[in-house]
Amino acid sequence: MTLSMIGNYVWVKPGQLDKLINGPGGVPEFLDSEFDSDNYLNIDKSWEELHYLLTGSAYEGEPPLSYVVLGGKELGSADENEYPYGQPRYITPEQVQEANQALQELDMDKLRRRYNAAPGQDEAYVELSGDDDDELPEDILYFLNEITAFFKKAAESGEAIVFWIS
């Protein structure tokens, strides 16, 4: 269950990402400073449902759609006091391009079918439950559209993306 685990994204210039990867820390301070920036997106508690819809798996999945929520590489040190829900993850500008292309080409009918088949299809608990109207919930559609626009802007600007759960 996702409780209050909030999904967060931020665009990162490739040079800044290199500093975060190779530098001595600074990841928490950087991410904290980005909460009010124009290159930040909060997807609330929808991250788990969206990952499942995009990949068909609660926590795994194949690129490029697995890049969108839980993909990429871990960023920073594994200090659980800083990140109780797991390390921030980053994807490179090239991976952002691939994920953006996949998001632009999403098959909404396939997502609806996956949504309606969700209960019992994966070992992990996913807060999806099919219903008779074959429609995705409004909040899931809203955040899917937000993510799609976010990735498009990041791809057009040549940015990397960092995702973390707070």
N, C-alpha and C positions, 0 to 999 in steps of 0.2 A: 504494500500500500504506500502511496506517495506522501501521505500526511501533509506536512508543510514544506516539502522538498521542492524548491522553486528552480526552474531551469533558466539559465542566463546565458546570453551570447554577447560577445563584443568583437568588433572588427579590430584587427591589429595590423599595422604596417609591417611588411616583411622585416625591415631593420629592427623594429621594436620587438618582434617575435624572436629574432636572433639573440637580442640582448636578454630576453626572458629565459630562453633556452640555455644560453651559455654563461649567463651572469650568475653572481653569487646571491641568489634569492631575489626578492623584490616582486614576486608574483602576487602575493596577497595585497600589497600596497597598490600595485598597478590595477588590479581588478577592482579594488575598493574605489579607486579614483574614477572609474569608468561608469559607475551607476547612473550618473546624470548626463552622460554624453550622448550625442546624436548617433553614435555608432554602437549603442547598447540596445539589446532586446530582452525583455522578460517574457517567458512563455508560461509563467505561473506553474501550476502542477500538471500541465498537459504533456510534459516531456516524455513520460513513460508510454502513454497512449499513442503519441505521435510516432515514437520510435517503433512501436509494434506495428502500427499501420503502414509505415514506410518499409519495414524490413520483414514483417511476418514473425519476428522473434522479440521476446521481451528485452534481451540485453545483447544479443549478437547481431548478425546480419552481414550481408555482402555489400561492398562498395559499389556504386558511389552513394546510395541512399543511406547506408550505415554511417557515413560521415556526418550526416545532418544532425543527429542528436548525441549519440554515444560513441562516435568513431574518433579516429585520430590517435595521437600519442599523448601520454600523460605529460603535464607541464608542472615543473617545480618539484619540491621535495615532498616526501610522503609523511608529512606531519599531520596526523589525524586531528589534532586540535584546531588546525587551520581549516581543514576540509573534511568534516565528519561524514560527508556523503560521497567521498571519492575525490581524487585529484582532478583539477581542471584538465581539459583535453583540448588539443589544438589540431587544426587541419591547415595545411599549407595553401598558398594561393592556387596552386594547381589542383588540389583536392576540392577547393571551393568552386573552381570552374567546373569540375566534373559533377559535383553535387548540384550545382545550379542548373546544369543542363538536364540532369535527371529530374529535378523538381519541376522544371519548365515542361517536361514531357510526361508528367504523372498521369496515370490512367485512373480517373476518379471512380469509374465503375469497379475497377479492381480493388480500390481502397474501400468502397462500400461493401463489396463482398467479403473482404477481410474483416471489416468491422462487424458484420452480421455473423460471421463464423467464429469470432474471437473467443467466446467462452469455451474453456476446456481444450483449446488448441495449443497451448504452451504451458510448460511446467510452472512458470512464475505467474503470480497473480497480476493480472492486468485489469484495470478498471474500465473495461469495455463490456457492454452487454448489448447483444443484438436486439432489435425490435422489428416490428412488422413494416415500418415505413421505408426501410432501406436507405435512410438518410444518415449522414454523419451528424453528430451533435453540433450545434451552432458554435460552441466554444472551440471545439476541435477544428472546425472549418476556419474560424477566425484566426487561430494561431498558425494553422497550416499556411494560410494566405500571408500572414505576417512573416513567417520564416521564409517563404518563397520570395517575397519582396526583399527581405534582409539579405538573403544569399545573392540575389540578382545584383543589388547595389554593391555588395562586397566584391563579387566577381568582376563587375564593370570597373571597379577601382583597383583591382589587383591585390586585394587584401587577404590576409589569413583570418581565421576565425578561432576564437577560444570559446569553449562551452564549459560551464560548471554548474553544479547544483548547490544551492545555498539554503 
